[in-house]
Amino acid sequence: MPAGAAIEAVGLTKRYADVTAVDDLTFRVRGGSVTGFLGPNGAGKTTTLRMVLGLARPSAGEATIGGRRYVDLDEPARTVGANLEVAGAHPGRSGRNHLRALAAMAGLPGSRVDEVLRLVELDQAADRRAGKYSLGMRQRLGLAATLLGDPAVLVLDEPANGLDPQGIRWLRDFLRGMARDGRTVLVSSHVLSEVAQTVDDVVVIHRGRLVQQGPVEALTAGGGGVLVRSPRSDELRSVLYREGLTATETPDGALVVEGVDAARVGDIAFAAGVPLHELSPRSASLEEAFLALTSDAQPAAAAAEKGEPWAGSLPES
């Protein structure tokens, strides 16, 4: 995959009758990175991924992989691996035979089946019927299917669903390993605490529109107030209150001061003669940043006031 944007959407739009599911969406996914694709239910995530993969035709705009539309790729299975649904394997067919059928349809060597089963650590259960698999095992089987063509790009929709904590940690290490090998991963997920530990960049959409994209550190930097510790915390809280600031105590006795920078808190404490043991900016969590970006107390009402359709009325997308 050439350097630069491995996946790019420009003005991507999808309308269903009078409902706009994706609205003039533009974003880029860097090659060799793990990018989290985030948004509330109904934001248009799955619809966007389907357009990227040529499964849905855009009403306007274009999505490309390595500079080409999916339908124009010479060997799609060797370029991009995608898993948008947990289901897909016939319940009476073994995991191994399911992958063999997919490999045959894509013109891929059968030897690749055993390789991907080992990669996702499903080789011990490969000859069991897929209908007997747990949800987590079906997730691994779906991931194995995306890897059959040894693609440079992976597109995954909620791959952590059904995984236990050990499985989630395994998935995190696996996706990071894919990026270290030079592959590009675009992954949607609702497990924001795990996304924060896994991804390099984020693309956040809400009501079908882009609200933020860039490195995850830029999204969470600042916004979390100032963390301050003092042996005279009650006195410090009173001093801050007189200055019009509110301090919230954490479970371990520190104070968090919102709406002010660390220098201001330090100046106030110094002027009052209150000693400080810690004074540091507090980054917002990815969950806090996400909720701030996508908060919409009455989205349907807001849309109605503007005379716009609300994408949140669509099924999960």
C-alpha positions in Angstrom: 0.0 0.0 0.0 1.5 3.4 -1.0 2.3 5.9 1.7 -0.4 8.5 2.6 -4.1 7.7 2.8 -4.9 4.0 2.7 -8.6 4.8 2.9 -10.2 8.1 1.9 -13.7 9.4 1.7 -14.5 12.6 -0.1 -18.0 14.2 0.2 -19.5 10.7 0.9 -23.3 10.9 1.1 -26.0 8.3 1.4 -29.7 9.1 1.3 -32.6 6.7 1.8 -35.8 8.5 0.5 -36.0 11.6 2.7 -33.5 10.4 5.3 -29.8 11.3 5.0 -27.8 8.6 6.7 -24.3 9.9 5.7 -23.9 13.6 5.0 -21.0 15.0 3.0 -18.5 12.9 5.0 -14.8 13.4 4.3 -11.9 11.7 6.1 -8.6 10.0 5.6 -7.1 6.9 7.2 -3.3 6.8 7.4 -1.4 3.8 6.0 0.2 1.7 8.7 -2.1 2.9 11.5 -5.0 1.7 13.5 -7.9 4.2 13.2 -11.0 4.0 15.4 -14.3 4.9 13.6 -16.6 6.1 16.3 -20.1 7.4 16.6 -23.4 6.8 18.5 -25.8 4.2 17.2 -27.4 5.4 14.1 -24.6 7.8 13.3 -23.9 6.2 9.9 -20.8 4.1 10.7 -21.9 0.8 9.1 -23.5 2.6 6.1 -20.1 4.4 5.6 -18.2 1.2 5.8 -20.5 -0.5 3.3 -19.9 2.4 0.9 -16.1 2.1 1.4 -16.4 -1.6 0.5 -18.7 -1.2 -2.5 -21.6 -2.8 -0.8 -23.7 0.4 -1.0 -23.7 3.0 -3.7 -23.1 6.5 -2.5 -25.7 9.1 -3.4 -22.8 11.5 -3.8 -19.1 11.6 -3.2 -16.5 8.7 -3.4 -14.6 6.4 -1.2 -11.3 4.8 -2.2 -8.8 2.3 -0.9 -5.3 2.9 -2.0 -6.6 5.6 -4.4 -9.0 3.2 -6.1 -12.7 2.4 -5.6 -13.3 -1.1 -4.2 -15.0 -2.2 -7.4 -12.0 -1.2 -9.4 -9.5 -3.2 -7.4 -7.7 -5.9 -9.4 -7.6 -8.4 -6.5 -9.9 -7.2 -3.8 -9.4 -10.1 -1.4 -5.6 -9.5 -1.5 -6.0 -5.8 -0.9 -8.7 -5.4 1.8 -10.2 -7.8 4.3 -13.5 -6.8 5.8 -15.8 -8.2 8.5 -19.0 -6.3 8.9 -21.2 -9.0 10.4 -20.6 -11.7 13.1 -22.9 -14.1 11.3 -22.1 -15.6 7.9 -20.8 -19.1 8.5 -23.4 -21.9 7.9 -24.1 -23.4 11.4 -23.7 -26.9 10.2 -20.3 -26.3 8.5 -17.0 -26.4 10.5 -15.0 -23.2 10.8 -12.2 -24.8 8.7 -14.6 -25.7 5.9 -16.2 -22.2 6.0 -12.8 -20.7 5.4 -12.0 -23.2 2.7 -15.1 -22.2 0.8 -14.3 -18.5 1.1 -10.7 -19.2 -0.1 -12.0 -21.2 -3.1 -14.4 -18.4 -4.1 -11.7 -15.8 -3.9 -9.1 -17.9 -5.8 -6.8 -18.1 -2.8 -4.7 -21.2 -1.9 -6.2 -23.6 0.6 -3.0 -23.6 2.6 -3.9 -20.2 3.8 -6.8 -21.5 5.8 -4.6 -23.3 8.4 -2.4 -20.2 8.6 -5.2 -17.8 9.5 -6.7 -20.3 11.9 -3.4 -20.3 13.8 -3.2 -16.5 13.6 -6.5 -16.0 15.3 -5.9 -18.9 17.7 -8.9 -20.9 16.5 -7.0 -23.9 15.2 -8.0 -26.1 18.1 -11.7 -25.5 17.4 -11.5 -25.4 13.6 -13.3 -28.7 13.0 -16.2 -27.9 15.2 -19.5 -26.8 13.6 -19.7 -23.0 13.5 -23.2 -23.2 15.0 -21.6 -24.4 18.3 -19.2 -21.5 18.4 -19.6 -18.8 21.1 -20.0 -15.2 19.9 -16.3 -14.6 20.7 -15.3 -17.6 18.6 -17.5 -16.4 15.7 -15.7 -13.0 15.9 -12.3 -14.8 15.6 -13.7 -16.8 12.6 -14.8 -13.6 11.0 -11.4 -12.1 11.6 -9.7 -15.2 10.1 -11.8 -14.7 7.0 -10.6 -11.1 6.6 -7.0 -12.4 6.6 -7.3 -15.1 4.0 -5.9 -12.9 1.2 -3.1 -11.4 3.4 -4.5 -8.0 2.7 -2.8 -4.6 3.4 -6.1 -3.1 4.7 -8.5 -4.4 7.3 -12.0 -3.0 7.9 -13.6 -4.3 11.0 -17.1 -3.5 12.5 -17.3 -4.1 16.3 -14.7 -6.9 16.4 -14.6 -6.8 20.2 -18.3 -7.8 20.6 -18.6 -11.1 22.5 -15.0 -11.2 23.6 -14.1 -11.7 27.2 -11.4 -9.5 28.8 -8.6 -11.9 27.8 -10.0 -11.9 24.2 -10.2 -8.2 24.1 -6.6 -7.9 25.2 -5.6 -10.4 22.5 -7.5 -8.4 19.9 -5.7 -5.2 21.0 -2.3 -6.9 20.7 -3.3 -8.4 17.4 -4.4 -5.2 15.8 -1.3 -3.3 17.0 0.8 -6.1 15.5 -1.0 -5.7 12.2 -0.1 -2.0 12.2 3.5 -2.7 13.1 3.7 -5.0 10.1 2.6 -2.1 7.9 -1.0 -2.9 7.6 -3.9 -0.4 8.0 -6.8 -1.1 10.2 -10.1 0.8 10.3 -12.1 -0.4 13.2 -15.5 0.7 14.6 -16.2 -0.1 18.3 -18.3 0.9 21.2 -15.7 -0.2 23.7 -14.1 3.2 24.1 -11.8 2.3 27.0 -10.3 -0.4 24.7 -10.2 1.9 21.7 -8.1 4.4 23.6 -5.5 1.8 24.2 -5.5 0.4 20.7 -5.9 3.1 18.0 -3.5 5.8 16.7 -6.2 8.0 15.2 -9.9 8.5 15.5 -12.7 9.5 13.1 -15.8 10.6 15.0 -19.1 11.1 13.2 -22.5 12.1 14.5 -25.8 12.2 12.6 -23.9 11.2 9.5 -21.4 14.1 9.7 -17.8 14.3 10.6 -17.2 16.0 14.0 -13.5 15.2 14.6 -10.6 13.4 13.1 -6.9 13.1 14.1 -4.6 11.5 16.6 -6.4 10.2 19.7 -4.0 12.2 21.9 -5.2 15.4 20.3 -8.8 14.4 21.1 -8.2 13.7 24.8 -5.6 16.5 25.5 -6.9 19.0 28.0 -10.5 19.3 28.7 -10.2 17.3 31.9 -9.4 20.2 34.2 -6.5 20.5 36.6 -5.5 17.9 39.2 -4.1 19.3 42.4 -3.0 17.8 45.7 -2.3 19.6 48.9 -1.9 18.6 52.5 -4.4 21.5 53.2 -7.0 20.6 50.6 -9.9 21.9 52.6 -8.3 25.3 52.8 -7.3 25.2 49.1 -10.9 24.4 48.1 -12.1 27.4 50.1 -9.6 29.7 48.5 -10.5 28.5 45.0 -14.2 29.0 45.8 -13.6 32.6 46.8 -12.0 33.0 43.3 -15.1 31.7 41.7 -13.7 28.2 41.0 -15.2 24.8 42.0 -13.0 21.9 43.0 -14.3 18.3 43.1 -12.6 15.8 45.3 -11.4 12.5 43.9 -11.7 9.2 45.8 -8.0 9.4 46.7 -8.2 13.0 48.2 -7.0 15.0 45.2 -9.0 18.0 43.8 -10.0 18.5 40.2 -10.6 22.1 39.2 -12.5 22.7 35.9 -12.5 25.6 33.6 -9.0 26.9 34.5 -5.4 26.1 33.6 -2.7 24.8 36.0 -0.9 28.2 36.1 -4.0 29.9 37.5 -4.5 27.3 40.2 -0.8 27.6 41.1 -1.0 31.4 41.4 -4.0 31.2 43.6 -2.4 28.7 46.0 0.8 30.6 46.1 -1.0 33.9 47.0 -2.8 32.1 49.8 0.3 30.4 51.1 -1.2 26.9 50.5 1.5 24.3 49.7 0.9 22.0 46.7 2.3 18.5 46.3 0.9 18.0 42.7 -0.3 20.3 40.0 -1.0 18.9 36.6 -3.3 19.2 33.6 -5.8 16.3 33.5 -6.5 14.8 30.1 -10.1 13.9 29.4 -10.8 10.2 28.8 -11.7 9.1 25.3 -15.2 8.5 26.6 -15.5 12.0 28.0 -14.2 13.5 24.8 -16.6 11.3 22.7 -19.6 12.2 24.7 -18.8 15.9 24.5 -18.5 15.7 20.7 -21.6 13.7 20.2 -23.9 15.1 22.9 -27.3 16.0 21.6 -30.0 16.1 24.2 -32.9 16.2 21.8 -31.5 15.3 18.3 -34.8 14.6 16.7 -36.3 17.8 18.0 -33.3 19.8 16.9 -33.5 18.3 13.4 -37.2 19.0 13.2 -36.6 22.6 14.1 -34.2 22.9 11.2 -36.5 21.0 8.8 -33.8 18.3 8.5 -34.3 14.5 8.6 -32.6 12.8 11.6 -30.3 9.9 10.7 -30.8 8.6 14.3 -34.2 7.4 13.2 -32.6 4.8 10.9 -31.9 1.2 12.0 -28.4 0.7 13.5 -25.9 2.1 10.9 
